[in-house]
Amino acid sequence: MRLPRSAAGWTIAVFGVLALLMGAIGLLWPEALLRLLGFDVPATRAAGDHTGTFLTASSMASFNMGVYYLLATATEWRSFFRFTVLFRLVTFTVFSIAVLADVAPGRFFGVALWEGLGAVATAVGLWWDGRRAGPGAAGGGRASVAGAVPAADAVH
């Protein structure tokens, strides 16, 4: 696997690794993930409680998303980087509302904050990369680093 070639790429890589790890923890040790997110873990579950099913599904989604983010980093897929900024801000908003509406525990706001700060970090990284490339760079200053392969040409 290649190391990220841009500041924005590093933010996407960090999120990808953490999403992959959190997904793996949720699949292998679901109680630890629930505690980490601020949820209570009862000794037994009532009949009809599908927490385990939901946790398995969301953990697998997190694991897969981590893989997607790492692939986007390896190919320097800048359109994906920009796309994540908007949707991580949406996620921040939805998770914050869940905490404020008492749908989720207060500690879950940490997840919302992680999403919001991640979106801002990627946006700053994209801005920084654009400044470093300069106005004369291919793609109108959107190239990340001199000599970097454009996303459309990165896939072999």
Secondary structure, DSSP 8 states (H G I E B T S, - for coil): ----SSHHHHHHHHHHHHHHHHHHHHHH-HHHHHHHTT----SS--TT--HHHHHHHHHHHHHHHHHHHHHHHHTT-HHHHHHHHHHHHHHHHHHHHHHHTTSS-GGGHHHHHHHHHHHHHHHHHHHHHHHHH-TTSTTTTT--STT---HHHH--
